[in-house]
């Protein structure tokens, strides 16, 4: 479980969402930055490094895993629209967003 291996899986997940391989959600059909740009961004981002360190120290607890969050869910996975949060924070943000859409 290395940062690079983790990022490979994260990118594949983003790609699956955008391409509709996973269920179609707000990310379907949106822009996806190139793989190498994602890796470079993440590996140089202090928040990713910190979150990955906490994730590693926890014994890889899923809720503490770094998760790329789209700041504006109407936009795609682009450098100006992404930040790192924990998996639990990203899930909570998604849950709140889905409740607003249902209202």
N, C-alpha and C positions, 0 to 999 in steps of 0.2 A: 504494500500500500504506500506508494510514493505520490508526491504531488503531481508528477507528470501522468502517472497512471490514473489518478483520480480525475485529472482534467480531461483525459481521453474519454472517460466514461461520461463526464458532464457534457462534453461537446456532443457525443453521440446521442445523449438524451435530448439536448436542445434541437439537434437536427431531426430526430424522430418526431418531436412536437411540431416543428415548422412544416415538415413534409406530410404530416397527418398520419404517420405510422402508429403513433399513440392516439388516444382519443382526440378528437378535434376540439380545441379550446381557443382561448383568445390569442394564442401564439400561432395558430395554423395559418400558413401562407405568408407569415411575416418575414422580414429580412433577417438573415443570419450572417454574421461576420465570418470571414475566412478562418479556418481552423488554426492556422499558424498565428494569426492576429490574436485569437482568443488565448492561445497558450502564452504568447509573449505578454499580453495584458495581465493575465492572471499571475504568472510567475514573477512579475515585477510589481505586483500590487501588495502594499503592506497589509491591507486588511485580509486578503486571501492568505498570506503567510501566517498571520496571527490566528485566524480562524482554523487553518489547517493544523497549526501547532496544538490548539485546544482540542480539536477533534482527535488528533493522534494521542495526546496525553490522556484522553478520556477512555481510551481503548476502542476508539472508533464508534462512539455512540451516534446513531443516525441523527438525532435531534441537534447535535452540535456540528454536523457536517457543513462545510462551506457550500453555499448555494448561490448561483448567479441569479439575481433578481432584476427583472425589467422594471425600471422606475415608473415608466408610463406603459401600462399594459396594452395600449392601443398601437404601440410601436414594437419593432422587432428587437432582436439581440444585436445591438450595435454598441460600440464603445461609449457613445454619449448617453446611452440609455440603460447601462448596466452598473450594478454595484454588487458587492458580496455581503450576504447576510447568512445566518445559520439556517439550516433546513427547517427548524421549528418556527423561526420568524417568517420565512418565506411561506410556509404552509398557513400560518395565521393571516398573513397579508392576502393570500389567495382566497382563503375562506371569507374574509371580510368583503373582498371585491365581489365574490360570487353572490353573497347575500345582498349587496347593493344592486346587482344586476337583476336579481329575482324580485326585488321590491317594486 
